[in-house]
């Protein structure tokens, strides 16, 4: 297994690394406030495995990945499942970009802001 896992340290070529991956796994030991990295992984078409706490609870759902207990065994079980079930991995990967757009599409968010401003202007 050690030949299949690499710890790369800090990198400036993250989009290239995401395109080369099959799964995005970031198990946090404490809550992360938002977790833009999870949205980036979803936009890249990767199923996500992360711990069930903080911002990722609002980003990752059953359509695109796994939220697991913050325990090594739970993370390992989710990864084992995705590695051994390519059809599931593919299904989650295909749904991932749509989940990212649903939450963070810039055009949709700009339109929502414009509508909110317009509604405030009409009240004056």
C-alpha positions as CSV (number, residue, x, y, z in Angstrom):
1,X,0.0,0.0,0.0
2,X,2.9,2.4,0.7
3,X,3.7,2.5,-3.0
4,X,0.2,3.9,-3.7
5,X,0.2,6.8,-1.2
6,X,2.5,9.9,-1.4
7,X,2.7,12.7,1.1
8,X,3.7,15.7,-1.1
9,X,3.9,18.6,1.3
10,X,3.0,22.1,0.3
11,X,2.4,22.5,-3.5
12,X,1.6,25.2,-6.0
13,X,0.2,22.8,-8.7
14,X,-2.9,21.7,-6.8
15,X,-5.2,21.7,-9.8
16,X,-2.9,19.3,-11.6
17,X,-2.8,17.1,-8.5
18,X,-6.5,17.0,-8.3
19,X,-6.9,16.1,-11.9
20,X,-4.5,13.2,-11.3
21,X,-6.3,11.8,-8.3
22,X,-9.2,9.3,-8.0
23,X,-10.3,10.3,-4.5
24,X,-10.0,13.4,-2.3
25,X,-9.4,12.5,1.3
26,X,-9.0,15.1,4.0
27,X,-9.9,13.8,7.5
28,X,-9.8,16.7,9.9
29,X,-9.3,16.2,13.6
30,X,-11.1,19.5,14.4
31,X,-13.9,21.4,12.6
32,X,-12.9,23.4,9.6
33,X,-15.0,26.6,9.2
34,X,-15.9,26.3,5.5
35,X,-13.6,24.1,3.6
36,X,-13.1,25.6,0.1
37,X,-10.8,22.8,-0.6
38,X,-13.7,20.4,-0.6
39,X,-15.6,22.5,-3.1
40,X,-12.4,22.5,-5.3
41,X,-12.2,18.7,-5.1
42,X,-15.8,18.4,-6.1
43,X,-15.4,20.8,-9.0
44,X,-12.4,18.6,-10.1
45,X,-14.8,15.6,-10.1
46,X,-13.5,13.7,-7.1
47,X,-15.5,11.8,-4.6
48,X,-14.6,13.2,-1.1
49,X,-13.9,11.4,2.2
50,X,-13.8,13.6,5.2
51,X,-14.8,13.8,8.8
52,X,-18.3,14.6,9.9
53,X,-17.7,18.0,11.5
54,X,-17.5,21.7,10.7
55,X,-18.1,23.2,7.2
56,X,-17.7,19.9,5.3
57,X,-21.0,18.7,6.8
58,X,-22.7,21.4,4.7
59,X,-20.7,20.6,1.5
60,X,-20.3,16.8,1.3
61,X,-23.3,14.6,1.1
62,X,-24.1,11.1,0.0
63,X,-24.3,12.2,-3.6
64,X,-20.6,13.0,-3.8
65,X,-18.7,11.4,-0.9
66,X,-18.5,10.2,2.6
67,X,-18.7,12.0,6.0
68,X,-17.2,9.7,8.6
69,X,-16.5,9.7,12.3
70,X,-13.1,11.4,13.1
71,X,-11.5,8.0,13.7
72,X,-8.8,6.3,11.5
73,X,-10.9,3.1,11.2
74,X,-13.9,5.0,9.8
75,X,-11.7,6.9,7.3
76,X,-10.0,3.7,6.2
77,X,-13.3,1.9,5.8
78,X,-14.6,4.7,3.5
79,X,-11.4,4.7,1.4
80,X,-11.4,0.9,1.2
81,X,-15.0,1.0,-0.1
82,X,-14.2,3.6,-2.8
83,X,-11.1,1.8,-3.8
84,X,-12.8,-1.6,-4.1
85,X,-16.0,-0.3,-5.7
86,X,-15.1,1.5,-8.9
87,X,-18.7,1.9,-9.9
88,X,-19.5,3.7,-6.7
89,X,-16.4,5.9,-7.0
90,X,-17.4,6.8,-10.6
91,X,-21.0,7.6,-9.6
92,X,-19.9,9.9,-6.8
93,X,-17.2,11.5,-9.1
94,X,-19.8,12.2,-11.8
95,X,-22.1,13.9,-9.2
96,X,-19.4,15.9,-7.6
97,X,-19.2,18.9,-10.0
98,X,-23.0,19.4,-9.8
99,X,-22.8,19.5,-6.0
100,X,-20.1,22.1,-6.2
101,X,-22.1,24.2,-8.6
102,X,-25.2,23.9,-6.4
103,X,-23.4,25.3,-3.5
104,X,-20.8,27.7,-5.0
105,X,-21.6,28.6,-8.6
106,X,-20.2,32.2,-8.9
107,X,-22.9,33.3,-11.4
108,X,-25.7,32.0,-9.3
109,X,-24.4,33.7,-6.2
110,X,-23.9,37.0,-8.0
111,X,-27.5,36.8,-9.2
112,X,-28.7,36.2,-5.7
113,X,-26.7,39.2,-4.4
114,X,-28.1,41.4,-7.2
115,X,-31.6,40.3,-6.4
116,X,-31.1,41.1,-2.7
117,X,-29.8,44.5,-3.5
118,X,-32.7,45.2,-5.9
119,X,-35.2,44.2,-3.2
120,X,-33.5,46.7,-0.8
121,X,-33.6,49.5,-3.4
122,X,-37.3,48.9,-4.1
123,X,-38.1,49.4,-0.4
124,X,-36.7,53.0,-0.4
